[in-house]
Amino acid sequence: MTSKDEITQERAERIARSHACEHCGEYSFKKLRVRPASATNRKAVGEVWHISKTCGVCGMQHEIGIDAEGDIVYAA
């Protein structure tokens, strides 16, 4: 659950879509999943939303963590 001060799931999705593929630089994604972060990641790196996405051009899979303020805390 999100608290009053955290960004919404819709905002997290917009932030994830604005992050280009690290391999080919495209912004087209065929799969995008936004879910709340695990308790472990929330405590360890301050992640609130966990994004899994697959590039629509090259097929590379990405994992992105977003904190309560909307900043990307990691991208892999």
Secondary structure, DSSP 8 states (H G I E B T S, - for coil): ---TTS--HHHHHHHHHTS--TTT----EEEEEEEE--HHHHHHH-EEEEEEEEETTT--EEEEEEETTS-EEEE-
